[in-house]
Amino acid sequence: MFLGIEIGGTKLQLGVGAGDGTLVTIERLDIDPAQGASGIRQQIAELGPMLVARHQVQRVGVGFGGPVDLSRGYSIKSHQIEGWHDFPLAAWAQSTLGVPAVIGNDADVAALAEARFGAGRGCNPVFYVTVGSGVGGGLVVDGRIYRGRGLGATEIGHLRPGLHADRSEQTVEAIASGWGIAATAQARLSHLAHQVRRLPTEVLDRQQLEDHLAAEQEAEDEFAHDLLLRCDHDLDALSAKLIAQAAAEGNGLATEIWQQACNTLGWAIAQVITLAAPEIVVIGGGVALAGRALFYEPVEEAVARYVFPPFLGQYTIAPAELGEAMVVHGAIALASE
């Protein structure tokens, strides 16, 4: 038996399985960000040894929510939790749990899980994208994670969407992730970003132009007011889920922000398809739960628009199948190797 551990920014999961896509048990724990990495390690130290002993665990795999250095078995950093910078995670897990340990990036091990047990079964290569609080990617070729030089690969969320994106923070993740969608809406509502209005193509006199701009401003104000009501005028509570709901109900401002996110994600996936030619692209994460009409269809349209034309139609885009246990399944698969 093998123990799989998911260390994320908001949750900690420990599951045991034989490496065949089934779990005999899984434990889910909440993370307190204020306790930092040491608090998470304490939770693992309290629960992990009991699971190892009870199920005669042979090895442990860890899916870590951030970049890792595979050659040293170190976590490089977490973007959500303090205390993981350059930490010897594999050695710590082995010492704490008393069995050999291996680590991987959470998106990479999720890709492995979906390739072996989920939507990517029987496909090769398999590219996995997670669209949640961040945007991550993993590529599985011939049943194994593609790791590049060992510091990470296929980091789709950190692609820069266009030549104008010359700063490190101007990424796909900043636009298409859950927090990116919310941040874009918050900026629009607090007038930190300015909309370039589209003027009508027909020739208008001055009064017609003023009337057109006034009507457009009135509509945008109405949409903005609707979004503020949805978050009870607390911009910090304005989430991607609320924006998705507003877009589905016809809010024009929410629709514009949501469409920008889907277009950007589709552009990024198209670049991966053009470079790696996966047979299937599997998409998971909370943002993807918006559904087919609101999420998958606009993403697929954007992929078709931007992909290398000879590759059009030579791939499948499908939702992930393994749900919240995906990273645990992948960590177990990693350990079983």
NUKOL-963240 format. One line per field, with one value per residue (C-alpha): residue number from 0; residue in three letters; x, y, z. Coordinates in Angstrom, 3 decimals, always signed. Layout:
N
pos = c(NUM ...)
code = c(ALA ...)
east = c(X ...)
north = c(Y ...)
up = c(Z ...)
END
This chain:
337
pos = c(0 1 2 3 4 5 6 7 8 9 10 11 12 13 14 15 16 17 18 19 20 21 22 23 24 25 26 27 28 29 30 31 32 33 34 35 36 37 38 39 40 41 42 43 44 45 46 47 48 49 50 51 52 53 54 55 56 57 58 59 60 61 62 63 64 65 66 67 68 69 70 71 72 73 74 75 76 77 78 79 80 81 82 83 84 85 86 87 88 89 90 91 92 93 94 95 96 97 98 99 100 101 102 103 104 105 106 107 108 109 110 111 112 113 114 115 116 117 118 119 120 121 122 123 124 125 126 127 128 129 130 131 132 133 134 135 136 137 138 139 140 141 142 143 144 145 146 147 148 149 150 151 152 153 154 155 156 157 158 159 160 161 162 163 164 165 166 167 168 169 170 171 172 173 174 175 176 177 178 179 180 181 182 183 184 185 186 187 188 189 190 191 192 193 194 195 196 197 198 199 200 201 202 203 204 205 206 207 208 209 210 211 212 213 214 215 216 217 218 219 220 221 222 223 224 225 226 227 228 229 230 231 232 233 234 235 236 237 238 239 240 241 242 243 244 245 246 247 248 249 250 251 252 253 254 255 256 257 258 259 260 261 262 263 264 265 266 267 268 269 270 271 272 273 274 275 276 277 278 279 280 281 282 283 284 285 286 287 288 289 290 291 292 293 294 295 296 297 298 299 300 301 302 303 304 305 306 307 308 309 310 311 312 313 314 315 316 317 318 319 320 321 322 323 324 325 326 327 328 329 330 331 332 333 334 335 336)
code = c(MET PHE LEU GLY ILE GLU ILE GLY GLY THR LYS LEU GLN LEU GLY VAL GLY ALA GLY ASP GLY THR LEU VAL THR ILE GLU ARG LEU ASP ILE ASP PRO ALA GLN GLY ALA SER GLY ILE ARG GLN GLN ILE ALA GLU LEU GLY PRO MET LEU VAL ALA ARG HIS GLN VAL GLN ARG VAL GLY VAL GLY PHE GLY GLY PRO VAL ASP LEU SER ARG GLY TYR SER ILE LYS SER HIS GLN ILE GLU GLY TRP HIS ASP PHE PRO LEU ALA ALA TRP ALA GLN SER THR LEU GLY VAL PRO ALA VAL ILE GLY ASN ASP ALA ASP VAL ALA ALA LEU ALA GLU ALA ARG PHE GLY ALA GLY ARG GLY CYS ASN PRO VAL PHE TYR VAL THR VAL GLY SER GLY VAL GLY GLY GLY LEU VAL VAL ASP GLY ARG ILE TYR ARG GLY ARG GLY LEU GLY ALA THR GLU ILE GLY HIS LEU ARG PRO GLY LEU HIS ALA ASP ARG SER GLU GLN THR VAL GLU ALA ILE ALA SER GLY TRP GLY ILE ALA ALA THR ALA GLN ALA ARG LEU SER HIS LEU ALA HIS GLN VAL ARG ARG LEU PRO THR GLU VAL LEU ASP ARG GLN GLN LEU GLU ASP HIS LEU ALA ALA GLU GLN GLU ALA GLU ASP GLU PHE ALA HIS ASP LEU LEU LEU ARG CYS ASP HIS ASP LEU ASP ALA LEU SER ALA LYS LEU ILE ALA GLN ALA ALA ALA GLU GLY ASN GLY LEU ALA THR GLU ILE TRP GLN GLN ALA CYS ASN THR LEU GLY TRP ALA ILE ALA GLN VAL ILE THR LEU ALA ALA PRO GLU ILE VAL VAL ILE GLY GLY GLY VAL ALA LEU ALA GLY ARG ALA LEU PHE TYR GLU PRO VAL GLU GLU ALA VAL ALA ARG TYR VAL PHE PRO PRO PHE LEU GLY GLN TYR THR ILE ALA PRO ALA GLU LEU GLY GLU ALA MET VAL VAL HIS GLY ALA ILE ALA LEU ALA SER GLU)
east = c(+0.000 +1.055 +0.301 -0.494 -0.389 -1.697 -0.271 -2.222 -2.852 -6.255 -6.416 -4.381 -5.352 -3.854 -5.059 -4.003 -4.291 -2.640 -1.784 -4.627 -6.904 -8.826 -8.505 -9.015 -9.176 -8.775 -8.528 -9.182 -7.906 -8.329 -5.223 -4.718 -2.512 -1.550 +0.193 +2.316 +4.168 +5.050 +1.354 +0.851 +3.864 +2.480 -0.837 +0.989 +3.160 +0.068 -1.976 +0.557 +2.349 -0.991 -2.005 +1.399 +1.150 -2.521 -2.210 +1.377 +2.382 +5.563 +6.204 +4.747 +4.204 +3.602 +1.861 +3.019 +1.177 +4.116 +7.377 +9.710 +13.345 +13.163 +16.893 +17.126 +13.579 +12.995 +9.929 +11.029 +8.175 +4.446 +2.515 -0.091 +1.654 +4.794 +7.568 +8.056 +10.921 +13.789 +12.561 +13.822 +10.309 +11.165 +13.730 +11.389 +8.524 +10.758 +12.076 +8.642 +6.741 +9.477 +9.123 +10.780 +9.222 +9.065 +7.632 +6.168 +4.326 +0.580 -0.414 +2.130 +0.858 -2.744 -1.823 -0.416 -3.630 -5.892 -3.650 -3.744 -7.153 -9.223 -10.247 -6.887 -6.975 -5.708 -4.473 -0.897 +0.347 -1.995 -1.892 -3.670 -4.671 -5.993 -7.895 -8.625 -6.979 -4.069 -3.466 -1.142 -0.263 +1.232 +2.257 +2.342 +4.157 +4.261 +2.724 +5.344 +5.425 +7.506 +9.723 +12.140 +15.363 +13.712 +12.551 +9.163 +7.740 +4.582 +3.920 +0.989 -0.200 +3.063 +2.956 +2.886 -0.141 +1.412 +4.521 +3.122 +3.243 +6.840 +6.493 +6.623 +3.185 +1.496 +0.600 -2.200 -2.794 -3.315 -6.216 -7.718 -7.428 -10.150 -8.286 -7.329 -10.961 -11.959 -9.056 -9.978 -13.560 -12.448 -10.164 -12.924 -15.366 -12.906 -11.868 -8.289 -8.584 -10.139 -12.316 -11.575 -15.030 -15.885 -17.341 -19.886 -18.465 -21.088 -20.562 -22.352 -22.923 -21.943 -25.357 -25.603 -22.138 -22.963 -26.207 -24.373 -21.707 -24.318 -26.321 -23.182 -22.157 -25.648 -25.545 -22.103 -23.144 -26.130 -23.937 -21.443 -24.238 -25.468 -21.999 -21.728 -25.082 -23.960 -20.953 -22.856 -20.582 -17.542 -15.090 -12.982 -16.000 -16.367 -15.328 -14.981 -18.056 -20.167 -18.844 -19.685 -23.221 -23.624 -22.338 -24.762 -27.595 -26.680 -24.483 -22.497 -19.518 -19.201 -19.532 -16.704 -14.384 -15.278 -14.824 -11.405 -10.400 -11.664 -9.985 -6.676 -6.821 -7.769 -4.847 -2.475 -3.815 -3.429 +0.258 +0.735 -1.097 +1.016 +4.232 +3.467 +0.549 -1.249 -3.971 -6.185 -6.292 -7.939 -9.162 -9.897 -10.170 -12.917 -13.267 -13.983 -17.028 -18.850 -19.963 -19.997 -21.814 -20.058 -16.562 -15.750 -17.414 -15.693 -12.355 -12.693 -13.562 -10.464 -8.255 -9.572 -8.904 -5.280 -3.981 -1.665 -4.241 -3.019 -3.588 -7.189 -9.449 -6.507 -7.071 -9.848 -10.674 -12.395 -13.238 -11.238 -12.894 -11.191 -12.550 -11.001 -8.958 -7.059 -3.757 -3.887 -4.374 -1.423 +0.791 +0.034 +0.824 +4.103 +4.948 +4.064 +6.774)
north = c(+0.000 +3.592 +6.883 +9.925 +13.420 +16.609 +19.827 +22.749 +26.356 +25.723 +22.000 +19.013 +15.486 +12.109 +8.976 +5.338 +3.077 +0.281 +2.442 +1.069 +4.103 +3.136 +4.459 +2.495 +5.689 +9.443 +12.132 +15.820 +18.538 +22.310 +24.456 +27.498 +29.854 +31.715 +28.564 +28.434 +25.385 +24.276 +23.904 +21.694 +19.583 +19.136 +17.908 +15.390 +14.255 +13.624 +11.707 +10.208 +7.675 +6.212 +5.668 +4.154 +1.681 +0.793 +0.096 -1.190 +1.592 +0.933 +4.383 +7.875 +10.331 +14.043 +16.384 +19.854 +23.045 +24.904 +24.396 +21.652 +20.697 +16.992 +16.331 +17.469 +16.608 +20.221 +22.425 +25.661 +27.851 +28.083 +31.067 +30.700 +29.429 +30.809 +28.466 +26.193 +28.107 +25.747 +23.088 +19.436 +18.031 +14.510 +13.943 +15.397 +13.129 +10.059 +10.883 +11.704 +8.772 +6.155 +5.066 +6.208 +9.388 +11.092 +14.516 +16.215 +19.360 +18.978 +19.707 +17.161 +14.397 +15.321 +14.908 +11.468 +10.497 +11.628 +9.904 +6.575 +6.497 +9.424 +11.202 +10.536 +6.739 +5.197 +8.538 +9.625 +12.284 +13.682 +17.340 +18.372 +21.930 +22.958 +26.252 +27.205 +29.703 +29.419 +27.878 +24.876 +22.267 +18.805 +16.701 +12.892 +11.152 +7.360 +7.101 +9.239 +12.863 +15.097 +17.026 +18.918 +19.552 +18.805 +22.262 +22.058 +22.030 +22.968 +25.880 +27.089 +29.557 +31.495 +32.002 +35.682 +36.379 +38.527 +40.625 +43.458 +41.232 +42.069 +42.001 +38.815 +39.361 +39.662 +35.998 +33.720 +32.934 +36.627 +36.713 +33.221 +31.867 +32.259 +34.997 +36.622 +36.813 +38.271 +40.743 +41.956 +42.563 +44.281 +46.590 +47.469 +48.225 +50.365 +52.232 +50.964 +49.805 +51.751 +50.311 +51.316 +51.920 +50.645 +53.412 +52.538 +52.074 +54.233 +57.987 +59.769 +63.433 +64.902 +64.397 +60.787 +60.085 +61.634 +59.637 +56.418 +56.944 +57.887 +54.708 +52.593 +54.204 +53.666 +49.960 +49.507 +51.308 +48.975 +45.899 +47.228 +47.878 +44.300 +42.907 +45.078 +43.809 +40.218 +40.715 +42.964 +45.877 +44.021 +43.785 +41.240 +38.904 +39.214 +35.743 +34.035 +31.982 +35.119 +36.549 +33.315 +33.398 +37.026 +36.261 +33.355 +35.716 +38.306 +40.800 +42.384 +43.448 +39.976 +38.402 +40.564 +39.664 +35.969 +35.857 +37.479 +34.729 +31.956 +33.492 +33.800 +30.226 +28.967 +30.873 +29.260 +25.742 +26.324 +27.098 +23.811 +21.862 +23.524 +22.628 +19.217 +17.847 +16.025 +13.586 +14.943 +18.066 +17.398 +20.409 +20.444 +22.950 +25.054 +27.550 +24.708 +23.770 +26.688 +24.115 +23.414 +26.469 +29.014 +27.524 +24.680 +26.033 +29.460 +27.837 +25.359 +28.188 +30.114 +27.026 +26.495 +30.157 +30.147 +26.602 +25.669 +25.019 +21.514 +20.420 +21.637 +18.706 +16.422 +16.703 +16.248 +18.631 +16.930 +17.631 +15.861 +12.794 +12.207 +15.161 +16.421 +13.240 +13.713 +14.871 +12.102 +9.503 +11.007 +11.082 +7.404 +6.618 +8.504 +6.485 +3.213 +3.907)
up = c(+0.000 -0.614 +1.103 -1.035 +0.441 -1.121 +0.335 -1.090 -0.241 +1.327 +2.070 +3.182 +2.127 +3.012 +1.268 +1.086 -1.937 -3.867 -6.881 -9.005 -8.904 -5.775 -2.234 +0.954 +3.018 +2.651 +5.304 +4.534 +6.849 +6.745 +6.594 +8.798 +6.735 +9.896 +11.159 +8.005 +6.756 +10.279 +11.081 +8.028 +8.915 +12.419 +10.977 +8.767 +11.672 +13.818 +11.234 +8.820 +11.048 +12.125 +8.482 +7.662 +10.528 +10.054 +6.314 +6.174 +3.818 +1.833 +0.331 +0.369 -2.473 -1.942 -4.381 -3.398 -4.321 -5.811 -7.694 -6.489 -7.076 -7.843 -7.777 -4.146 -3.059 -1.997 -2.193 -3.837 -2.570 -1.997 -3.312 -0.542 +2.602 +4.233 +5.345 +2.333 +0.738 -0.129 +2.314 +2.217 +1.913 +0.714 +3.475 +6.100 +4.978 +5.017 +8.483 +9.887 +8.357 +8.443 +4.786 +1.535 +0.118 -3.261 -4.105 -7.156 -8.131 -7.531 -11.147 -12.398 -10.146 -10.971 -14.635 -13.853 -12.059 -14.902 -17.459 -15.606 -13.960 -15.244 -18.434 -20.095 -19.853 -23.080 -24.477 -25.144 -24.559 -21.902 -20.927 -17.731 -16.792 -13.401 -13.272 -9.700 -7.382 -9.824 -13.247 -13.431 -15.988 -16.284 -19.279 -19.230 -22.079 -22.365 -18.897 -17.168 -16.060 -18.316 -15.904 -18.121 -16.199 -12.867 -11.737 -13.429 -16.945 -18.874 -16.508 -18.589 -15.969 -16.246 -19.987 -20.936 -23.153 -25.886 -26.515 -24.404 -21.290 -20.410 -16.616 -14.564 -13.068 -16.483 -16.844 -17.974 -14.294 -13.510 -15.982 -16.118 -12.563 -9.974 -8.134 -11.450 -12.558 -9.189 -9.196 -12.681 -11.583 -8.389 -10.358 -12.794 -10.023 -8.108 -11.267 -11.127 -14.716 -17.563 -20.268 -23.840 -25.219 -28.672 -30.758 -33.434 -36.905 -38.585 -38.804 -35.973 -35.343 -31.983 -30.357 -31.518 -30.167 -26.797 -26.620 -27.496 -24.836 -22.237 -22.940 -22.770 -19.477 -18.044 -18.961 -17.441 -14.263 -14.012 -14.434 -11.887 -9.395 -9.877 -9.094 -5.997 -4.762 -5.292 -3.002 -0.557 -1.564 -0.196 -3.105 -1.218 -1.324 -5.102 -6.271 -9.636 -8.748 -8.275 -11.537 -13.357 -11.974 -13.024 -16.521 -16.837 -15.905 -18.531 -16.680 -19.505 -17.376 -15.824 -19.268 -20.621 -17.731 -17.915 -21.692 -21.383 -18.943 -21.239 -24.287 -22.459 -21.189 -24.663 -26.172 -23.662 -24.257 -28.003 -27.496 -25.609 -28.309 -30.985 -29.143 -27.590 -29.661 -26.821 -27.750 -24.973 -22.811 -19.446 -17.472 -13.764 -10.930 -9.428 -12.290 -14.730 -12.617 -14.274 -16.830 -20.524 -21.881 -19.688 -19.548 -21.928 -25.065 -25.019 -24.101 -26.977 -29.376 -28.309 -28.683 -32.206 -33.027 -31.866 -32.456 -35.361 -38.126 -39.117 -35.480 -35.406 -34.540 -33.698 -29.950 -27.409 -24.558 -21.624 -17.969 -15.271 -13.741 -10.396 -8.441 -5.225 -4.690 -7.948 -6.437 -3.818 -6.576 -8.450 -5.376 -4.770 -8.405 -7.998 -4.901 -6.642 -9.230)
END
